[in-house]
Amino acid sequence: MAGFLLRCYFVRYQPFVAGDSGLYLDISQSWLDAHTYGLSTDAAPRPTLIRLPGYPIVLAAIQLLFPRSSVAPDGAGVFAIVMWFQVLADLGTCLLVSRLAWRNFGRRAGLAALAMGTLCPFVANYTAVPLTETLVLFTIALAYWSADAWRRKPGPWPLAITAAGLGYSILLRPDQGLLAAAVLPLFLRGSMRAFRSWRPIILCATLTALPLVPWTVRNVRTFHVFQPLSPKSATDPGEPYERGFPRWYRTFAIDFTSTEDAYWNYPESAIDPNDLPSRAFDSPAQRSATTLLLQEAATAKKLRPDIEAGFDALASARIHAHPVQYYLLLPTARLANMLLHPRIEMLPIDERWWRFRLHPGQTLFAIAYALLNAAYMRLALLGLRRALRSAAPLSLSMCAFVVLRCGLLLTLDNAEQRYTMEFLPIYFFFAAACFAPRPGPMNL
């Protein structure tokens, strides 16, 4: 009940509709109204493949189940309904993680996992945001819960549920293929040389990939490209996309502030050079060249090859001057920022939250959020050793997922805290092991 009330607060008082929320809604409405999985235009919707259909399916289902008058015309009704759906899904995630901890570490650990999950403001906050994160967390918990059930008692239903969770997780976000890579080895039993021991993995992997088949076929027929997942560039085939600007951006970007000030604005909105950190420039001449390019981009408000070439030249010069910083230090710093930054990106708090004189209340709140995030991580690390002893295969799989995802995050341009939301169910599971009964002394 406390967890439900916490989520009710966020839905009622702190809802946040992100830019991608409108994109998902546009796709779902075009799908329903014009029978085209695409984006609306002045004429007919144009087909697209920049987003997988996992979340638009949910929004389309809501519009089918509820009267169109209650969800039109701006989508506010759809978003309100999906937020309440996400509240239920998130509480389901907490129950699954609790049950998983209960099975492996005992009743007290299960209750601890339930308390940590339901009272965590980070996951509760995202139920009030129409994005994929809440449902992705549910699929992670479902996949591990059912895979653990299969290991305890092999059967067709746990395997099918695991495949359904993994398949839908990939339909929500393409990077969730890493979850499948971490979970599928749990279905290996016996000798790795025996074909019979590989059959559950092969079957689960096949069922996991099945939902991607119609999507891939559709992309081949519509765009004449083999695209089983959405592209990293988030553009449709034939569309231009920036190459030089992201490369230059990676030469200085670390925190979420740069993402909001620069990465999200280019090229449609102006970027103020004064908002960029000092490490974005190596010299006054480089600052002048960068300012000129940003001014030209703000005037054009669209991609231009000459501007992209200019950013690419700047990036090449900076990479040549600081190769270790570009290839090692900055990616590591971006990952650390995503892991440790206060999870306030979906709250009405200044992006430069550390300026205490301007908003002392917001600064203190952000620090409290950062400490809470660090406490979850600390508890998870403390419980990891005991988790490895009590549930070694399951814990190793979760560690593999974290490592694989961290490796992926090292390659990203923009540091966004939401990319590490997937770690929270694993934090709850490992932290719950701290509350497991300690083994008593042996009687000899």
C-alpha positions, 0 to 999 in steps of 0.5 A: 500500500505504501508503494502504491501511494508513492506511485500515486503521488508521482502520477498525480503531482509529478507526471512528465511527458518526454519527447519520446512519449509523443513520438510513441503516441504518434506511431500508435495513432498512425498505426490505428488510424491509417494502418501504417506503422509510421509518423504523421505528416501533412498528407498520409503517415510515412512508415518508420522503423526508428522505434520498435513496436513494443511500447506503441502496442501498449498505447494502441491497445489503450486507445482500442480498449477505451473510447476515443473521446476519452483519449483524444485529441492531444493524447493526455488521456492515453498517457494518464491511463498508461501511467496507471498501467505502469503503476501496476506493472512496477508493483508487479516488478517489486513482487517478482523480485521479492519472490525471487529473493525469498526463494534464494535467501529466505523470507526476511530477505524477500520482505527486504527486497519488497520494501526496497523496491516498493519504496524506491522513489526512482522506479516509482518516478518512472511510472509517471513517465510514458516511456519504456523503462517501467515495462523493461524493468518488469520484463527483467524481473519476469525473465529472471523469476521464470528462469529461476523457476525453471532451474528448480523444476524444468518444464515448458511453462517457465521456459515459455514465460522466460522467452515471452519476457525476453522477447517483449523486452527486446521489442521495448528496447533493442539493447535488451538483447543483452538481457537475453545473452545473460539469461539464456545460459541459465537454461544449460544443464549438464555437460556442455558437450551433450546436445540434450543440455543445449536444447532448452537454450535453443528452444528459448532463444528461438521463442525469444526471437520469434516476435522479431520475425514479423518486424524484420519482414516488414522492414525488408518489404517496406524499406528493403533493408535487413533491420531486425532492431531499430538503428542506433542513429534513430533515422529511417533508411535514406535519411541524413543523420549527424556524424561530425557533431556527435563525434565532436560532442564525445570529445568533452561530454560527461554529464547530463547537463551537456546532454540537455544543453547541446546534444538534444538541441542540435541542429533544430535549436541554438546552442550557447557556447557559454553553456559548454564546459571549458574542456570543450575547447583547447584554445581560443582559436578552437573556441572561435571556430566552434562558436561559428559552427554553432551559430551556422547550425542555429541559423540553418536549423537542419543538417548541413554537410559543411557544418558536419564536416567542420565538427568532424575536423574539430573532433579529429584535432581534439582526438589527436591531441587527447587520445587517452581522454577520448577513448578511455577517460571520457567514456568511463566518466560518462558511465560513472555519471550515469551510475552515480548522478542523482536520479532527478532527470524526470523531476522539476529540478534545475539541471545544474542542481549543485548551485546552492545559492540559486536553489538551496532546497533543490540542491539538498534534495538532489544530494539526498537522492544521490546518497540514496542511490549510493546506498542502494549500490552499497547494499547491493555490493555488500550482498553480492558475496552472499548472493554468489554463495546461495544462488551462484548461477542466477547471481552470475547471470545478473552480474553478466547483464550488468557488465554487458550493459556497462560495456554498451554504455561506454559506447554511448554519446549522451549520459542519461541516468535512465540508461542505468535504470535496468540495474535497479531490480538487480540492486534490490535482489543483491541487497536483499541477500544482506538480510538473509539469515547467517549460517550458524556454527557447525556442530562437530 
